[in-house]
Amino acid sequence: MKLTKLKAGLLTVALLVISYAIWAKQNQPSPAATAKGTVNGANITIEYSSPGVKGRKIWGELVPYDSVWRAGANKATTFTTDKKITVEGKSLDAGSYSIYTIPGAKTWRIIFNSETGQWGTTHDGVTTRVPAKDVLTVTVTPTQSSALEERLKYLVTPKGFELVWENLSVPVAIK
């Protein structure tokens, strides 16, 4: 009898732990997300955390202009390609990279950095990017979105990828 009560108690605790883990994952302020697609035969995967607008002004305020940004929340955003590609006319070898950006009012710099897996910022809010590990930087021009996008998202399209959030779309051409 005692063994049955012990098993029932352990099962109850296990179910509570599993339930809490599922609830916590679903209720994160910036949940993990993945964008996948194929561009000219290259399989592209972008893993990121997706913050929400939550009534805030994003560009130029929450994400300042002319400062390095980790291109998402939490861990640095990761970009993976299984084939060598051309990004905005510049060559990028197959592999995994962290994406950082330097948003501007008129143009953005997109930075592919060879270090992956790091947390996106320090406790002081400074990015963890090591500039010596940058392998490619391109400049792109954002456009206004047709509608408010509450959560940051990446899209992989036949033309490349886009970062879309708040009222902005940032397309990056890939061939």
Buried (B, 14 or more C-beta within 10 A) or exposed (E): EEEEEEEEEEEEEEEEEEEEEEEEEEEEEBBBBEBEBEBEEBBBBBBBBBBBBEEEEBBEEEBEBEEBBBBBBBBBBBBBBBBEBBBBEEEBEEBBBBBBBBBBEEEBBBBBBBBBEBEBBEEEEEBBBEEEBBBBBBEBEBEEBEEEBBBBBBBBBEEBBBBBBBBBBBBBBBE
